[in-house]
Amino acid sequence: MFEHFQLTHIPVLFVATATTFGGMWPLFDAKGATAEMGLPRRFSESQENRSMFTLCSGRTTTLGLILFTFYFQNKFPEVDTVMTILGAYVRAVDGYVFYREGVSGKALQRALSGFAIAAWGWFGMVEENSHLGRGMDWGD
C-alpha cells in the first residue's frame, strides 16, 4: 500500500488526514469545532452558523477523501491538482473571511498555509520522481 511512499508525500498525507477527520468534527461537536476554527465567538454561539459549518465540513471531508483516494490509486498528478486548488482557493477564502471578521492574525496564517499547500501541488511534489520547478502538467 505504501510501496510508492516518498518523504515528499508527508505533507499530502497530513493535509488529507486533517481535512478528512477535521471535517468530521462538527458532526459530533459543532460548537467546539466552530470555536476552534478561530472566528469570533458569535459564530460558535449561533445555531444557524453551526448548522452551516457542519454542512460545509462535509465538503471538507470529501476533499480529504479525494486526496486519499487518488493517493492510494497512485494518481499523483491528480493529487497535485487537488492540493493546488485546495490550497489556493479554499485558503484564500478562509483568509478573506478571517480578515473581514477582524481576525487578521488567523487570516494571515490561513493564507500562508494555503500558499504552501498550493505550492506543494503546483510544483508536483507528490508525483513520483518529480523535479522541483516542473509545475503541473496541463497536457502539453
Secondary structure, DSSP 8 states (H G I E B T S, - for coil): --TT--GGGHHHHHHHHHHHHHTTHHHHHHHHHHHHHT--HHHHH-HHHHHHHHHHHHHHHHHHHHHHHHHHTT-HHHHHHHHHHIIIIIHHHHHHHHHHTT-HHHHHHHHHHHHHHHHHHHTTSSSTT--TT-------
